[in-house]
Amino acid sequence: MFGRPRVIELPIRHYEAILNGIDAFHMGNPGLIAPLRRGIEMAKNKPEVAIGHLVMHVAEAVRSAEFYEKLGLRIVEKAPQFSLVELRGGTHILFLAEKKARKSLPASRKEDFDLMISGVSRDDLKIYWEHLKKRGLSPRLIERKKFHGHYVFQIDDPDGNIISIYTSHSIGRV
């Protein structure tokens, strides 16, 4: 899509075979393999439910849909009072236009949340960050230190919500 490395998804048993080979090569050093094994266990035990729709009250539904499209979401419907975008995995964000400007709302009413790219490395996040700059957006700098194992940067949406963009921690399709 924008120069991102392709990810090839393998059946879980292939990941386990690869890890067993790596484990044997490193003479059973659990520190190297344990995080990957945890990821495989998580992939085997996928959640039974997913978020279907999130609702965000915004000043302008069309402007919000177009902004999130630049982040890589797909526009499903775009209208002045109601717009809908789709994330990877099928979750939808419903933008409902309201008369009161969002920037005047107290912080407790802001709808900050985070998004996750499919890449896992700082380089993957940098490619995505550069992609956003080329689309005319203003992402903040990528933080130097990892946050709970993720690389991250933030960007403000048109209504003043702070959107954190993280690298992935998922193994296999969730």
N, C-alpha and C positions, 0 to 999 in steps of 0.2 A: 504494500500500500504506500508506504513512504520510506522505503529503504530499511525497514525493520527485518532482522533475521527471521527466516521461516522456522517455525516450531513444528517438529514432527511428533505426533502423539503416538505412542506405542501402547500395546496392552500392558496392564500392570505386571504380568508375569515376565515381560521383557525387562522392565525396570529392575525387578527382583534379581533376575539372572545377571544383569550388568553389575548390580551392587554386590552380589556374591563374588563375582570375579574381582571387583575392586577390593573387597574385603580380604580375599585371599592374597592379593598382591601386597596389601599393606599389613599383612600378618595380623589381621583382626583388630586393628586400632579402632575402637568404637567411637572415638572423638571425630573421626573423619566421616564415618558412615551413619551414625545415629540420626542426624537431622534428615538425611535422605530417607532413611527407613521410616521415620515418623511421617514424612510426606506421603510415602507409599501407603501407609496404613490409613491416612486420612483420605486418600484417593479411593481406597477400597470401600470405605464406609462413608459414602457421599451423603450429604444431607437429604432428607426426604422432601423438603419444601424449599422454595425460593421466593424472593420478593417479586410480586407481580407488578405492582404500581406504587410509585411514590408521588405525592402531590406537593407541588411548590406553588405558593402564592407569589406572583410576580407583578411588576408594574406593566410590562408589555410581553404578552405570550409569544408573539412572533419573534421579537428581538432575542428572547431567551432561547427559543428553539434554534435560531440561527447561530447563537454563541455556542451552544452545546454541540451543534453539528460540526463546528470548527474543532471541537475537542475530540471528534471522532464518533459521536453518536449519530444514529440514523433518524431523520425526520420521518414520522409516520403521518402526522397531520399538522397543518399549520393554519391557524386562524387567529384573529385579533383577541378573542376572549378565551380561547382554549387551544393549546398546542400540545403535541405528544411526540416524544423522542424515545428511541429504543437503544438500550445498551447491549453489549455482547452478552449472550445468555438469555435474552428475551425480556429482561426487566424494562418497564417503561417509566418515564418521568412525565407526569401530567403537569403542564404549566397553566395555572388559572390566573387570568388577569384580574387585578383588583385596583380600585381607584387610588388607594393610599400608597404613596411612594415607599418602596421597601427601605430605602436608605434612612428614612425617618423612624423606622421601627426600632424598638429597644433590642439589644443584643440577644435577649432571650427568645425573640421571635425570628431571628436569622436562621437560615436553614443550611448551616455548614455541613458538608459531608465529604467523603473522599471517593475517588475513583481509582481503579487499579489497571495498569497496562498489562499486556501479556508477557512483556519482557521481565527479566529478573536482575539484570546487571545495571550498574551506573551508566554504562555505555548505551544500553537499551533506552534508559530514561532520557539520556542526553539527546538521542536521535528524536525521540518524541517531543522533547522540549524545543529543539530546533525546528521541528515541523510546526509547532504552534506559533513560533516567532514568524515563520514564513507566511502563516495565515493571518498575520496582523494582530495577534494576541500578545499580551504582556505577562508571561509567567515570571514568577519570582525565581531567583537562583536556586539551583539544586543544593540542598543542604549537604554540608561536608560529611557529617556523621550519619550513619544509618539510624533509623528510628524503629526499634523493635524488629530489626532484621531487614528493613526496607529502605531503599533510597526514596527520597520524597522532595517535591517542590509544591508550591501553592500558587493559585491564580484566583483572582476575584472575578465573579460573574457580573453581569450588568446590574444586578440588584444588590451588590455588595456582599453576597454570600462568599465565604472563603472555601474554595474547593482544593483539597489536597490530592495530589496525584502521586500514587505509590507504585513501586515495582511489585510484581506478583510474588506470591508465596504458594500458589496452587500448583499441584502436580497432577497432570491429567485433566480432563474436562470435568467440571463440577456441575 
